[in-house]
């Protein structure tokens, strides 16, 4: 069980661009074979551009272009849908604000696959994301 992970903001570093209007499939449409499942991994994907550095590997969040073809790990329950999602809230001025994580939102299970793909889901079940080792440049700032 890995308890240590460092979350960093992606900023504008990377080589693969993503404008958020569509997804990214970094190399395949399936995650591959499970290499490891690690619990207690600290991460908070509030805006969708936060990288996760874990075990010396930096992971970049992405949304698959064909999400129905991607099977989430069967050991992880599907996260609840609803609310504003991902901690992103908007006020009347449409200025994005990052809400602090709720209980269990910033710690979760990281399933690592053999092809540079991973899936993280929060202990609360409210947040989840696919991750890749392919560097991505995000076009928004959180």
NORTATA-V788819 format. One line per field, one symbol per residue. ss: DSSP state (@ for helix, = for strand, . for the rest). phi: phi as a letter, one per 30 degrees, with the letter a starting at -180 (. if undefined). burial: + if it has 24 or more other ideal C-beta (glycine too) atoms within 12 Angstrom, else -. A space follows every 10 residues. Layout:
ss->???
phi->???
burial->???
This chain:
ss->.....====. .....===.. .......... ...======= ==.......= ====..==== ==....@@@. .......... .......=== .....===.. ......==== ===...==== ==.....=== ==...===.. ..
phi->.cccaccbdd hcdkbcdaci dbdbcdjacb djddcabbci ddabddcjbd dccbiicccc dacddbeddc cdeddcdddd ckidiiicbb cedhcdbcdd ddeidcbacc cccdbibbbc bdddidbaad bbdddbcccb cd
burial->-+--+-+-++ ---+---+-- --++++---- +--+---++- ++++++++++ ++++--++++ ++++-----+ -++-----+- -----+++-- -------+-- +---++++++ +++---++++ +++--+++++ ++++++-+-- -+
